[in-house]
Amino acid sequence: MTNNKEFLNKISMLYPINSTQTNEKPIFYFEYETLPSVSIIQFNIAMTGIKVSKMDYILNLKITNDDQEDLVNTDTPFNASELSFDKSKMIDKDYGSATIMLTPPNFTITTKQHLYNVVLTLLDGSGVVYDISKTWFLTRKDPKLE
């Protein structure tokens, strides 16, 4: 097992993407043409020091807007043995790093520009929290239409 346990079970990267606008590059502005509009947001996530045999990991994703409305609160369970751990991503025989794409449920953008706060929590089936990561994005009218 690895000797540096403080870097196990960590979220090492979290950023939003909108593949229809940015070809899977990071995006911090979700642009709409008219309102109401439906979110088309996904998140690229990298996790470091994941126990490759663990079967009860959970990613909890929460999205809240600047009006303090909870828009998404969803758990995504995953089995680490189903992730791709090639030799270059292994820390030792038990722990590796992996990237995944997480697609939350769509939510409606009803009015104005909003700031959205995103909190991603990595935990296990018994409720042990391993790590928390945060990011944000904005909605705004497409500048080409103004």
C-alpha positions in Angstrom: 0.0 0.0 0.0 1.1 3.6 -0.6 2.9 5.3 2.3 1.3 8.7 1.7 -2.3 8.2 2.9 -3.2 11.9 2.9 -3.5 11.8 -0.9 -5.9 8.8 -1.1 -9.5 9.1 -2.1 -9.2 12.7 -3.4 -11.0 14.7 -6.0 -8.1 16.2 -7.9 -10.0 18.0 -10.7 -13.6 19.3 -11.2 -14.8 21.5 -13.9 -18.0 22.1 -15.9 -18.3 21.5 -19.6 -21.0 22.0 -22.2 -20.1 19.9 -25.2 -22.5 21.7 -27.5 -20.7 25.1 -26.9 -17.1 24.2 -26.2 -16.3 20.7 -27.5 -15.6 19.4 -24.0 -13.3 22.2 -22.9 -13.9 23.9 -19.6 -16.7 26.3 -19.6 -17.7 28.8 -16.9 -20.4 30.6 -18.9 -23.5 28.7 -20.0 -24.9 30.8 -22.8 -28.6 30.8 -23.6 -30.5 32.3 -26.5 -33.9 32.6 -24.8 -35.5 31.9 -21.5 -36.6 29.6 -20.1 -33.7 27.3 -21.1 -32.6 23.8 -20.1 -29.1 23.2 -18.7 -26.8 21.1 -20.8 -23.9 20.9 -18.3 -21.6 18.1 -17.5 -18.6 17.8 -15.2 -15.1 16.4 -15.9 -13.8 14.8 -12.7 -10.4 13.3 -11.9 -10.0 11.3 -8.7 -6.6 10.3 -7.2 -5.7 7.5 -4.9 -8.9 5.5 -5.6 -8.9 2.0 -4.2 -9.4 -0.1 -7.3 -11.3 -2.9 -5.6 -13.7 -0.7 -3.7 -17.3 -1.2 -4.8 -19.3 1.3 -2.8 -18.0 4.8 -3.7 -20.6 7.6 -4.2 -20.3 11.0 -5.8 -22.9 13.4 -4.4 -23.4 16.5 -6.7 -25.2 19.6 -5.5 -25.9 22.6 -7.6 -27.3 25.8 -6.0 -28.0 29.1 -7.7 -27.3 32.6 -6.2 -31.0 32.8 -5.1 -30.2 29.8 -2.8 -32.4 27.5 -4.8 -31.2 23.9 -4.7 -31.4 22.7 -8.3 -29.6 19.4 -8.2 -28.8 17.0 -5.3 -28.0 13.6 -6.7 -26.0 10.6 -5.7 -24.1 8.6 -8.3 -22.8 5.3 -6.9 -19.8 3.7 -8.7 -17.7 0.6 -8.5 -14.0 1.5 -8.8 -13.2 -1.8 -10.4 -15.3 -0.7 -13.4 -13.1 2.4 -14.0 -10.2 2.4 -16.4 -6.9 2.0 -14.5 -4.1 1.4 -16.9 -0.5 0.9 -15.6 0.4 4.6 -15.9 -2.5 5.6 -13.6 -1.7 3.2 -10.8 0.0 4.5 -7.6 0.6 0.9 -6.4 -1.3 -2.4 -6.9 -4.2 -1.2 -4.8 -4.7 2.5 -5.7 -5.0 4.4 -8.9 -6.2 7.6 -10.5 -9.2 7.8 -12.9 -11.2 10.4 -14.8 -15.0 10.3 -15.3 -17.7 12.5 -16.8 -20.7 13.2 -14.7 -24.0 14.3 -16.2 -26.4 15.7 -13.7 -30.2 15.9 -14.2 -31.2 18.8 -16.4 -32.6 21.8 -14.6 -34.5 24.8 -16.0 -32.9 28.3 -16.2 -35.9 30.5 -15.8 -34.8 34.1 -15.4 -31.7 36.4 -15.6 -28.1 35.7 -15.2 -27.3 33.4 -12.4 -24.2 32.2 -10.5 -24.3 28.5 -9.8 -22.2 26.9 -7.0 -21.3 23.3 -7.4 -20.2 21.0 -4.6 -19.0 17.5 -5.3 -18.5 15.1 -2.4 -16.7 11.7 -2.7 -18.0 9.3 0.0 -18.7 5.6 0.5 -21.8 3.6 1.1 -21.5 3.9 4.8 -21.4 7.7 4.7 -17.6 8.2 5.2 -16.7 11.5 3.4 -13.3 11.3 1.7 -13.1 14.6 -0.1 -15.1 17.7 -1.2 -14.5 19.8 -4.2 -16.2 23.0 -5.4 -16.5 25.0 -8.6 -19.0 27.4 -10.2 -20.4 28.5 -13.5 -22.6 31.4 -14.8 -25.6 31.6 -17.1 -25.8 34.6 -19.4 -27.4 35.6 -22.7 -25.4 34.7 -25.7 -23.3 37.9 -26.4 -23.7 37.3 -30.2 -27.5 38.0 -29.7 -27.1 41.3 -28.0 
